[in-house]
Amino acid sequence: MMKEFGKTRIESDLIGSREIADELLYGVQTLRGLENFSISKFHLNEYPLFINGLAITKMAAARANHELGLLTDQQFEAITQACQEILDGKFHDQFPVDMIQGGAGTSTNMNANEVIANRALEIMGYAHGEYTYCSPNDHVNRSQSTNDAYPTAIHLGMYATHLRLIPCLENLIEAFRKKGQEFAHIIKMGRTQLEDAVPMTLGQTFNGFASILTDEIKHLNEAAADFLTVNMGGTAIGTGICAEPGYAEKCIAALRDITGWDIRLSDDLVGATSDTSCLVGYASAMKRLAVKVNKICNDLRLLASGPRCGLGELNLPAMQPGSSIMPGKVNPVIPEVMNQICYKVIGNELCVTMAGEAAQMELNAMEPVMAQCCFESVDLLMNGFDTLRTLCVEGITANEQYCIEEVHHSIGVVTALNPIIGYKNSTKIAKEALETGKSVYQLILDHGILSKEDIDTILSPENMIHPVKLDIKPKK
């Protein structure tokens, strides 16, 4: 139905009546939310998977209510079509409420109810606001409360978001794996506490990055699995008031059918209504991941520091001039931005933890900020992973000859030779190297302890990547 712009309608609620532009699908309670919560730049329409979660929740509720005879065929079909259109990406601009809001998510829930009701009215041939025929509260929200519909929508939206995060992480891991293979033949010095340690390969460094990130997929999946347990049917506080017998089970069956996911009903709906631990758990899993990614980016910045006066083992892709005053300077801007993303994710986890702790009695009114933080963190990580992979990791090159020279010059290389030449010789060589500035490699040759071929065999990449037994004996 075409709407005449400039025309208005009057809608009323508990507080009073308001004039609303008639072309808008949302109504008076969404308008209250807009007026009361002009708080952040994080609006519901920026999180399409959360909107999809709301649409799926309302579609499943409509199916359950229809099966129980609580909605007419016409109401059910119109609500279902409206929800499907939202899932198809339509009308997302009609979800303008701030993600951070008082009321435990009521503004978000009513935003969805009003949009779906008014679109259903259009489908049924009625005007916006003719709620006698399809009401946001009496029909779209039938058998529901914000306190079960809102967290269910968050769970569904977060699980869908999680399913998008994992491929982004896997692509980043694969990029590190490929560099591990590319650099498998390059010998370098490992470091502990920023001091020379023992030789290793550069490939081991990058394979190490890949492996510690791979471990986090399991933790993310385990945390995300909790989103598939919902409290739908608990209504206001978990007692199921205003819902008919069998509604919860029918709604869960509909959710499973619509999503194809193994969704289940909480064992105790009263306990589940105030419990936000799934958000706390997933935020914690993202924090674990962020801590590791942050460490990797710090390592990349250190290994690429220079180009002349740093470690200089790696070259990161040059993405932009690094200074407005220092000609020729190029900064590691991609690892730097990933560092900052990690700090934000870690900070969001603290916010989620504090909000989760703030549950009182039968509800946690702080769930909106928990949802905002979790959705934001996933978006940041996905964008960050793709940026880090395409603009940094895939273009990294190694300063191979420099890495080898550093191994030969390092004092720490004597540790790799210790099993062959013995502790006494190793100590003598290390002390002399420190006093004279000569390399361990050269001193062993000068003293005739090992031949060049033997040293190169000991320090070959294939003998650095795992424990080996070499049949090499010192000359003296």
N, C-alpha and C positions, 0 to 999 in steps of 0.2 A: 504494500500500500504506500503510495506517494504521500509524503508529509509536507505540509505547507510551512515553510520557514517563516519565523516571526510570530506564528501562532503560539499561544500558551495554554496550559491546562492547570487546574488547581488540584493539588493533592493534599491530603490531611493525614496527620499521625497524632500520637499522644501529645506532642508539644504544641501542635497547631496546624495551620494551613500555609502552604507555600505555592507560589506560582512557578511553573517549570516550563521551559521551552518544549513545545509539543513534539518536536522531532527527536528528542532524547528518549532513549529506551530506559534509562534509569529514572528513579522516582524520588520521592521526598526523603526517604531515609538515607539514600546515597548522598543527596544534597546536604543533609545534616552532617554526614561524615566529611564531605568536602569542606564545609565551613568550620567544623570543629578541629579537624586534623590536617591543617596545612603545615606539616611538620618537616618533611624531608623531600628529597628529590626522587625517592623510591616509590613509584606508583604501581598499582596492581597491573596495569596494562603493559608494564615492562617485563612481566614474568608470565609469558604465554602458557607455560606448562602448569603453572598454578591455576590460571584461568581454566585450562583444560581439566584440571582436577576438580574444580567447582562444577563444571558442566557434566562430568562423568558422575559425580556424586548426586547431582539433581536428576540426571537421567535415570540412575538406578533407583532413586527414591520414587520417582514417578512410576516406574515399572512395578515396584512393590505395592505402591498405593493403588494402582490400577488393578492388579491381581486381587487385591482385597476389596475391590468395589468402592474405593474412596475417591476415584477420579473417573469422570466420564470418558468414553472413547475419544471424544473430540478433544478434551483437555489433555489426555495422555498423549495423543498423537501430536498435538501442537507443541506441548512442552518438549517432547522427544525431538521433534524437528528443530526447535530452537536450540536445544543443547547440541545437536549434531552440527548445526551451522556454526556454533561457537567453536566446536572441535575442528571444524574446517577452516578456522581462522577468521571468521566474520565477527564483527561487532566488538572486537577487543578494545577499540577506542572508547567503548561505553563502560569501561571498568577503570575509572580515574582515581579511586580512593587511595589515600596514602597507606602504604604497607604498615607503617608504624601508627597505631591507633589505640585509643582506649576502648573498653567494651568487649574485650576478649575476642575480637574478630567479627562483632555484629555488623559493623559497617560493610565489611567485605561480603559477609553472607547475604545481607540484604541487597547489596549491589548486584550480586548474581541473581537473587530472587526477582528483583525488579526488571532487570534486563530480560531474563527468560520469560517472565510473565507478559511484558509488553510486546516482545517479539511473538509470543504465542497468541496474543490478542490479534496482532496483525494477521497471522496465519489463519485465525478463526474468522476474520472479517470484521473485527471490532476495532474501536479506536484505543489509542494509548490511554491508560488510566481507567478503563471500564472494567474494574477489578471484580465486579459481580460474576463475570464470565470466566476469568482466570486471575486469581489473586496471588500476589507475591507470598503472602503469609499462609492463606488458607489452602492453596493448591500447590504452588511450587515448593513451599516449605512444609508441606503436610507431613506429619509424623516425625518432624525434625526439630532440633534446636541448633542454634549456632554452635553449641558446645559439643555436638557430634558431627555435624556437617562440615564445619570449618576445619577441625583437625583431620578429618578424613580427606578433605580436599588437599590439605598440606601434604599428607602422607602420599597421596597419589601423585601430586605434582613433584614432590621430592624424589620419589622412586623413578619417575620418568626422567627427571633431570640427572639422577645417578646413572641411568642407562646411557646417557649421552657423555657423561664424564669419563667413564671407563675407556671407550675407544680413543679419546683424546690422550689419556694417560698411556695407553698401550702404544699409540703412535710415537709418543715421546720416548718410551722405553726402547722401541725398535730402532729409533734414530741413534740412541746411545749404543745399542748392540752393534749396529753397522759400523760405527766409529771404533768400537772395540775390535772388530775384525780388521778394519783398515789399519789400525795402529798396533796390531798384535806383534809385529816384528821390531818395534821401536823400544829399545832399552832406555830406562830413565831412572832417576833416583826417587825412591819413596821417601816420605817425610813424616815424622811424628813430632808434635809440638813445634812445628815449623823448622825443625832441625833435620839435617840429613839422617836418614835411617838406613835402608838397604835397597839394593837395586830391585826393579820390577819392570814390567812393560807398561807402556802407555795404554795398550789395549786392556790390561787388567784394570787400570783406573776407570775406563769407560764401561767395561763390563760390570765393575763394582757399582757404578751409578745405576746401571740398568737393573741389577739384581735387587738393590735396596728399594727401588721403586716398585718392582714386581711384587715384593712382599706385601706392599700396601693394598694391592688389588683385593686380596683375601679379606683384609680388615674392612675395606670399604663395602665389599659385598655382604659381609656379615652384618655390618651396621645397617645397611640399606634394607636387609631382609625384615627388620623390625617395622618398616613402614607398611608392610603388607598386613599387619594386624591393626584393625581399626575398631572404633567404638560406635559405629553407625547403628542407631537404634536405641542408644542410651538416652537420647534427647537431653534434657536439661542437666541432670546430675548423674545419670547412669541408671536411674530406676526405670526408664522407658515410659515415663508419663506422657500421655497424648499419642502414644503409638499403640496400635492394636497387636494382639498376640500373633506371632508369626511374621510380623513386619521385618524385624531385624534379620532373620534368616533369609527372607525373600530378597531383601536389599543386598545382602552379602552375595547371594547367588547372582544377582544382576550385575554387581560390580565385577565379579569373576568373569562373567560372560562378556561384558563390555570390554574389559581390559585384557583378558587372557592371562591374568596374573593369579597366583595362588593366594588370594586375599582371604583372610579369616577374621572371625569376630573375636574380640577380646574375651578372655575367660571371665573377667570381672569388670563389668561396664562402669561401676561406681569408681573403682580404683583407676581404671583407664582414663576416665574423663578428666582427672586432674594430673595425669602422668604424662610428662613430655620428655621422658628419658630417651625416646628414639631420636629426637632432635639433638639432645645432649650427646648421645652416642655417635651420631653421624658427624656432628661438628667436631668431636674429638678425633674421629678417624681422619677428617680433613686436616686437622691440626697436625697429626702425626705425619701425614703426607707433606704438608707445608714445611715442617721442620727439616725433612730430608731434602726436599727440593731446594730449600734455602741453603743448606750445606753444599749441595752440588754447585749452585750458582756462585757461592763464595769461592769454591775450589777453582771454578773456571776463571773467575776474575784474578785469582792469585797466579794460576798457571800461565795466564796470558799477560800478566803484568809486564810493563816495559814501555816501549819495545827494547830499549837498550839497558835500562837500569833495574829491571825486575827479573822475575823467573824466566819469562820468555819462552817457555816450552811449547806453548800453543799460540796460534793466531786465530782470534775471533773475527768473524766478518765485520768489516768496517761499514757501519750503518749511517753515520752522520758525523760532521765535524764536531770535535769535542770541546771546543773552547771559543769564546768570543774574543780572546786576547792572545792565546798561545797557538801560533800557526802550526799545523801539522798534527795537532793532538787529536787522538781518536779514543773515545771512552767505551767501556763495555756496557753499553746502554741496555742491551736486551737482558743479560743477567741481572742488571741493576733493577729493571722494572719488575722482573720476576721476584727478586728479593722483596720488593715493596708489596707485591701481591701476597707473598707468604706472611709478611707482618700483618696485613689486613685480615687474612684468614685466621691467624693465631689470635688476633684481637677479637674477631667475631666469635671465636670459640669461648672466650672468657665471657662475653656478653650473653651467649646462649646458656652457659653454665649458671651465671647469676640469675638470669630470668627463669631457668628451670628450677632453681632453688626457691623461687618466690611463690610457688604454688601455695594457695591457702584453701583449706577445707576441701570443697568438692570441685574446684576449678583452678586453672592457672590463667589468670587474666593477662599475663605477660607473653603469651604465645605469639602475638603478632610480631614482636621484635625478634623472637627466635626464628620465625619463618623467614623474615627479611634477611637476617644474617646468614642463614643456611643457603637460601636461594642465591644471595649475592656471592657467597664464598664459592659455590660451585661454578657460577658464571665466570668469576675472576680466574679460577683455576683452569677452566676450559680455554678461555681466551689466552691466558698466560702460557699454557702448555703448547698451544698451536704456534704462538709467537716465538717461544723459546726454541721450538723444534725447527721451524721454517727459516727464521731470521738469525739463528745462532748455531745450534748444534750441527745441522746438516752442512754448514759451510766451514766448520772448524778444520784447520790444517795444523800439522805438527812441524816444529823445527827439529827434524830428526837428528841432524848432525850435532846440533847444540846439545840435545838431550844426551847423546852418547858421550860427548866431550865432558859433560858435567859428571857423568858416572865415573869416567876415568879419573877425573880430578878430585872427586869426592873422597873424604876420609871414610865415610860410611861403607864404601865398597869393600873395605877390608873384612867386614862381617861376612860377606858372601864367600870370601876366600878362607875364612877361619877354619872350616872343617878340613881343608886341604893342607894349608901351610902351618896350622897349629896356632895356639893362643900366643905362645912366646914370640914367634915370628910376626904375628898380626899386631901385637902390642908394639913391638920394635918399629915396624913399618908405620903404624899410625902415629907414633910419637915423632918419628923423623919427618913425616909428611907435615905435621903441624908446625914443626920447628923450621923447616926449610921452605915450605910452600910448594914443594914438589908433589906431584900426584902419586897416589898409592900405586896405580897402574905402572907408572914409570919406575918407581922405586923397586918394585918387585922384579922388573926386568933388569934394572941396574945391579941389583944384588944377586941376580941369577937364581932366584928362588923358583921361578916358573918360566916356562917359555911363553912367548907371545901367543902361540897357538893354544897352549893350555889355559892361559888367562881368558882368551876370547871364548873358549869352550865353556868355561865356568860361567862367564857373563853373557852367554848367548841367550836370546829371548826364550827359547824352548826350555832352558834350564832354570829360568827365573819364575816360571808360572806355576810350578808345583814342586814338592820335595823330590830330589833326585839323588842317586848314588853314582858318583863319578869315579872311575878308576884312574885317578891322576895323583901322582905323588910329587912332593917338592924335591928339587935337586939337592937342597941342603937345608 
